[in-house]
Amino acid sequence: MTFTRMFVRLGACLHRLPKRNAQPPALWPPGITRSPCAASRTQHTASHSKSCLWQLREDYFELSVSGLLMRFDYVWLRDHCRSASCYNTKTNQRNLDTATVELGIRPSNIRVDEETLFLTWPDGHVTRFNLAWLVQNSYEGQKQRAVQPRILWNSEIYNEAKVPAISCEGFMTSDEELKQFLKTFLLYGIAFVEDVPPTLEATETVAQRVSLIRETMYGRVWNFTSDFSRGDTAYTKLALDRHTDTSYFQEPCGIQVFHCLRHEGTGGRTLLVDGFHSADKVLKETPGNFELLSRVPIKHEYIENVGAHHNHMIGVGPVLNVYPWNNELYMIRYNNYDRAVINTVPHDTVQRWYVAHRALTTELRKPENELWVKLKPGKVLFIDNWRVLHGRESFTGLRQLCGCYLTRDDVLNTARSLGLQA
């Protein structure tokens, strides 16, 4: 079917389409071939309406709203119809069987008013899209939008922000206090709850206020000292360099909770480093290193044969994990203790990988990026294990720590339920 290519201009500030072979306006990115319109019409609207320009292409629909150029495949438009027969607004689930949609489908008619796109399909079905919804859900819109807003920090930035801790009473009884806690956690990747009774049971209760507890081979809620009861350096008095936990899981634990129940000795401060801040430095200064670390998969491994504990865990993935549509970093998997033999990287890439890894390590180890805190009884620390690396200095005496892992999906679910972007 041959369609008449059309454009509609809404608002007085838009430019008309150029004549054939003319230079396209700046709002259209390079690489787009603009065809002359066989017919056109202008619709005068109120001054508050959105600037909107649209055009039918052979294989897709082209729409520009307030300067954002978007392209929608016709199958995508039919598949995402929000009419009552295609979408259940009570369950927020699709009714339409996508397999029944003709892959070569084209609309038989299109019109746009101030706020809405109307498409009529060959079978007479009418699809309506709010223009703001299309902007929000288009690939181009998502490419310009962060999935999760964040504040990247070093020790100076974090200390100057004077991020408040939340009291346990307010945290447990007020959804507004919980929302403020989660807002802080999402922005900085760490958050504190104070005045918690120094017991394992109270720590578990506080953790469950945020999310479901993720049980692992370490148990549901762990309570340990430096007795080397498990085959892990954490169960000693030695210093621990910055790292993320469970890098040897295929999906590393999302959130870690720490509560120091008692410490009768010296040292033992906790080290926190914003891995995303360091990775961002690498991206800006040596983007090739960032790209390599986000593309090359490596293995992390945990082998344990201590007492009754026999475990062999292997996780595979790049050091930096990014969303492919906007290159936004969402997870760092960094643990030099548990990094396995590098046998997933071809020989001509190995040297470049070590260079890239060294660049990231250098940033992570800069003193200005280190935030040192002393965990004390009553103060519970929540860490985004996909973002913030932790470590500790060596210590003397008896130090008893408890904590757990939380399921990341449920933390984000709680945040979204309270109206936060996550």
C-alpha positions in Angstrom: 0.0 0.0 0.0 1.3 3.5 -0.9 0.8 6.2 1.7 0.7 9.9 1.3 3.5 11.3 3.4 2.3 14.1 5.5 3.4 16.4 8.2 1.5 18.5 10.6 2.7 21.6 12.3 1.3 22.5 15.7 2.4 25.7 17.3 3.7 28.9 15.6 7.4 28.3 16.3 8.1 25.3 14.0 9.9 25.4 10.7 8.3 23.9 7.6 9.9 20.9 6.0 12.6 22.0 3.6 12.3 21.7 -0.1 14.0 18.8 -1.9 17.8 18.8 -1.5 17.6 21.6 1.0 19.6 21.3 4.3 17.4 19.8 7.0 16.7 21.8 10.1 19.0 21.2 13.1 16.4 19.3 15.1 16.7 16.4 12.8 19.8 14.3 13.4 22.2 13.5 10.5 21.6 10.4 8.5 17.9 11.0 7.9 16.8 11.4 4.3 13.9 13.8 4.2 11.4 13.2 1.4 9.1 16.0 0.1 5.5 15.8 1.2 3.0 15.0 -1.4 0.4 17.0 0.6 0.5 19.0 3.8 -1.8 20.9 6.0 -1.3 23.3 8.9 -3.4 23.3 12.1 -3.5 26.3 14.3 -3.6 25.5 18.0 -3.6 27.3 21.3 -0.2 28.7 22.3 0.2 26.2 25.1 0.1 23.2 22.9 3.1 21.0 22.3 5.3 21.6 19.2 4.7 18.5 17.1 5.9 17.5 13.6 5.1 14.1 12.1 5.7 12.2 8.9 4.9 8.8 7.5 7.9 6.8 6.4 7.8 3.5 4.4 8.6 1.3 7.4 8.1 3.6 10.4 6.3 6.6 11.8 8.4 9.7 12.5 7.4 12.1 15.2 9.0 15.2 16.7 7.6 16.6 19.9 9.3 19.7 21.4 12.4 19.0 19.4 12.7 15.3 20.3 12.8 13.2 17.1 11.3 9.7 17.6 10.8 6.8 15.3 8.2 4.1 15.9 7.8 0.9 14.0 4.2 0.3 12.9 4.1 -3.1 14.6 5.3 -1.5 17.8 2.5 1.1 17.6 -0.1 -1.6 17.0 1.4 -3.9 19.8 1.3 -1.1 22.3 -2.3 0.0 21.8 -3.9 0.9 25.1 -7.5 0.4 24.0 -9.8 -1.7 26.2 -9.7 -4.7 23.9 -5.9 -4.6 23.7 -4.9 -3.7 27.2 -6.3 -4.3 30.7 -5.9 -1.2 32.7 -7.0 -3.0 35.9 -4.1 -5.5 35.8 -1.8 -3.4 33.6 -1.3 -6.3 31.3 -1.6 -6.8 27.6 -4.7 -8.4 26.2 -3.6 -8.3 22.6 -2.0 -11.5 21.2 1.1 -10.0 19.6 1.5 -13.1 17.4 -1.7 -12.2 15.6 -0.4 -8.8 14.5 0.6 -8.7 10.8 4.4 -7.9 10.8 3.9 -5.7 7.7 1.0 -3.8 9.2 0.6 -0.1 8.2 -2.1 2.3 9.5 -4.7 3.3 6.9 -5.1 6.8 8.5 -3.2 9.0 11.0 -4.1 12.3 12.6 -2.6 14.3 15.4 -4.3 16.9 17.6 -2.8 19.0 20.4 -2.2 16.1 22.8 -3.0 12.8 21.0 -1.9 10.6 18.1 -4.8 8.7 16.4 -4.0 5.7 14.2 -6.7 3.8 12.2 -5.6 0.3 11.2 -6.8 -1.6 8.1 -9.3 -3.6 10.1 -10.9 -0.4 11.4 -9.4 -0.6 14.9 -8.4 2.8 16.3 -5.3 3.3 18.5 -4.9 6.5 20.6 -1.6 7.6 22.1 -1.0 10.6 24.4 2.0 12.4 23.0 3.6 12.7 26.4 3.3 8.9 26.8 5.1 8.4 23.5 7.9 10.8 24.5 8.3 8.9 27.8 8.2 5.5 26.3 10.1 6.0 23.0 13.6 4.7 22.5 14.8 8.2 22.0 13.2 9.4 25.1 14.6 6.5 27.2 18.0 7.2 25.7 18.0 10.7 27.2 16.6 9.7 30.5 18.4 8.1 33.5 16.8 4.9 34.7 17.7 5.9 38.3 18.9 9.4 39.3 22.1 9.3 41.3 24.5 11.7 43.0 28.1 10.5 42.4 30.4 11.2 45.3 33.8 11.2 46.8 34.5 11.7 50.5 34.4 15.5 50.3 31.1 15.5 48.3 29.4 13.1 50.7 30.6 14.8 53.8 29.6 18.3 52.6 26.1 16.9 51.7 25.6 16.2 55.4 23.3 13.3 54.6 21.1 12.7 57.6 20.6 9.2 59.2 17.0 8.1 59.9 15.9 7.2 63.4 14.8 3.6 63.9 11.4 4.6 65.4 10.5 6.9 62.5 11.9 4.4 60.0 9.7 1.6 61.3 6.5 3.6 61.8 6.4 6.3 59.1 6.2 5.7 55.4 7.4 9.2 54.8 10.5 8.4 56.8 11.0 5.2 54.9 10.6 7.1 51.6 13.3 9.6 52.7 15.6 6.8 53.7 15.1 5.1 50.3 15.6 8.4 48.4 18.9 8.8 50.2 19.9 5.2 49.5 19.0 5.5 45.8 20.9 8.8 45.3 24.1 7.8 47.2 24.1 4.0 47.4 24.4 4.0 51.2 22.1 5.0 54.0 22.1 4.6 57.8 19.4 3.8 60.4 20.3 4.9 64.0 19.1 3.8 67.4 18.6 0.2 66.5 18.8 -2.2 69.4 22.1 -4.1 69.0 20.7 -7.5 68.5 20.4 -9.8 65.5 16.6 -9.9 65.8 16.3 -6.1 65.7 18.6 -5.9 62.7 16.5 -8.5 60.9 13.3 -6.5 61.6 14.9 -3.3 60.3 16.1 -5.0 57.2 12.7 -6.5 56.5 11.1 -3.0 56.6 12.9 -2.4 53.3 12.8 -5.7 51.5 12.8 -9.4 51.6 15.9 -11.0 52.9 17.9 -13.0 50.4 19.1 -16.3 51.9 22.4 -17.5 50.6 24.9 -20.3 51.6 25.9 -17.9 54.4 22.4 -18.2 55.9 19.5 -15.9 56.2 20.9 -13.4 58.7 24.6 -13.9 59.5 26.3 -13.2 62.8 30.1 -13.6 62.8 33.4 -12.8 64.4 37.0 -13.3 63.3 37.0 -17.0 64.0 37.6 -18.1 60.4 34.5 -20.3 60.7 34.0 -19.8 56.9 36.5 -20.0 54.1 36.5 -16.2 53.5 38.9 -13.4 54.5 36.0 -11.5 56.0 36.1 -14.0 58.9 39.5 -12.8 60.0 41.0 -9.7 61.6 42.9 -8.7 58.5 42.3 -5.6 56.5 40.0 -5.9 53.5 40.5 -4.0 50.3 37.5 -2.4 48.6 35.3 -4.9 46.8 31.7 -5.8 46.0 30.2 -8.9 47.6 29.0 -12.1 45.9 30.7 -11.3 42.6 30.8 -15.1 42.1 26.9 -15.2 42.0 25.4 -15.0 38.5 23.3 -12.2 40.0 25.3 -10.6 42.8 23.3 -9.7 45.9 21.8 -6.2 45.5 21.9 -4.8 49.0 24.0 -5.5 52.0 23.2 -4.7 55.6 25.8 -4.4 58.3 25.4 -3.9 62.1 28.3 -4.0 64.5 26.9 -5.5 67.7 30.0 -5.0 69.7 33.7 -4.3 69.4 36.1 -4.5 72.3 39.4 -3.4 70.6 40.9 -1.0 68.1 40.7 -0.4 64.4 38.0 -2.0 62.2 36.7 1.1 60.5 34.6 0.4 57.4 35.7 1.7 54.0 33.1 2.9 51.4 33.9 3.9 47.9 31.4 5.0 45.2 32.3 2.7 42.3 30.1 4.6 39.9 32.0 7.8 40.7 35.3 6.1 39.9 33.9 4.5 36.8 32.5 7.8 35.6 36.1 9.2 35.9 37.3 6.4 33.7 34.6 7.1 31.2 35.4 10.7 30.9 39.2 10.4 30.8 39.7 7.1 28.9 36.4 6.0 27.4 38.0 3.1 25.6 38.9 1.6 29.0 35.3 2.0 30.2 34.0 0.4 27.0 36.3 -2.6 27.3 35.4 -3.2 31.0 31.7 -3.0 30.1 32.0 -5.5 27.2 34.5 -8.2 28.2 33.0 -10.9 30.5 35.2 -12.4 33.2 34.7 -15.1 35.9 34.6 -14.7 39.7 34.7 -17.9 41.8 34.2 -18.9 45.4 35.5 -22.3 46.5 34.9 -23.3 50.1 35.8 -26.6 51.9 35.7 -25.7 55.6 34.0 -28.0 58.1 30.6 -28.9 56.8 30.6 -26.1 54.3 31.3 -27.2 50.7 30.5 -24.6 48.0 31.7 -23.8 44.5 30.1 -20.7 43.0 30.9 -19.1 39.7 29.6 -15.8 38.4 30.3 -14.5 34.9 29.9 -10.9 33.7 31.8 -7.8 32.9 33.3 -5.6 35.6 31.0 -2.7 34.5 27.4 -3.4 33.5 25.5 -0.8 31.5 22.1 -0.5 29.9 22.7 -0.7 26.1 20.3 2.0 25.1 21.8 4.8 27.1 25.1 3.5 28.4 24.0 4.1 32.0 26.0 2.1 34.5 23.8 -0.1 36.7 26.3 -2.6 38.3 29.9 -2.9 39.1 31.4 -6.3 39.8 34.8 -5.7 41.4 36.5 -8.2 43.7 40.2 -8.9 43.2 40.0 -11.6 45.9 37.4 -13.7 44.1 38.4 -12.9 40.5 39.0 -16.3 38.8 41.4 -17.3 36.1 41.0 -15.0 33.1 40.1 -17.5 30.4 37.2 -15.7 28.7 39.4 -13.1 27.1 41.3 -13.6 23.8 45.1 -13.0 24.0 44.9 -9.9 21.9 42.5 -8.3 24.4 44.1 -9.4 27.7 46.7 -6.7 27.9 44.1 -4.0 27.1 41.8 -5.5 29.7 44.6 -5.2 32.4 45.2 -1.6 31.3 41.5 -0.8 31.7 41.3 -2.6 35.0 44.3 -0.8 36.3 42.7 2.6 35.3 39.6 1.7 37.3 41.6 0.4 40.3 43.7 3.6 40.4 40.5 5.7 40.6 39.0 3.4 43.2 42.1 3.6 45.4 42.5 7.4 45.4 42.4 8.6 49.0 39.9 11.4 48.1 37.4 8.7 47.1 37.6 6.8 50.4 34.8 7.4 53.0 35.8 5.8 56.3 33.1 5.2 59.0 33.2 3.6 62.3 30.3 1.1 62.7 28.9 1.1 66.3 26.2 -0.7 68.1 22.8 0.8 67.2 23.9 2.1 63.7 22.8 -0.1 60.8 24.4 0.5 57.4 22.7 -0.3 54.1 25.0 -0.6 51.1 24.1 -0.8 47.4 26.3 -3.8 46.5 25.9 -3.1 42.8 27.4 0.3 43.2 29.4 1.0 46.5 32.5 -1.0 47.3 33.3 -1.7 50.9 36.3 -2.8 52.9 37.7 -2.4 56.3 40.9 -1.8 58.2 42.5 -4.5 60.4 41.4 -4.6 64.0 42.2 -6.0 67.4 40.0 -7.6 70.0 36.5 -9.1 69.7 34.4 -7.6 66.9 30.9 -9.1 66.4 29.1 -8.1 63.2 25.7 -9.2 61.9 23.9 -8.5 58.7 22.2 -9.9 55.7 21.6 -9.5 52.0 18.4 -8.1 50.6 16.7 -8.9 47.2 17.3 -5.9 45.0 14.0 -6.2 43.1 12.0 -5.8 46.3 14.0 -2.8 47.5 13.3 -1.1 44.2 9.7 -2.2 44.4 9.3 -0.6 47.8 10.8 2.6 46.5 8.5 2.7 43.4 5.5 2.0 45.6 6.3 5.1 47.6 6.6 7.2 44.4 10.3 7.2 43.9 12.0 6.7 40.5 14.0 3.5 40.7 
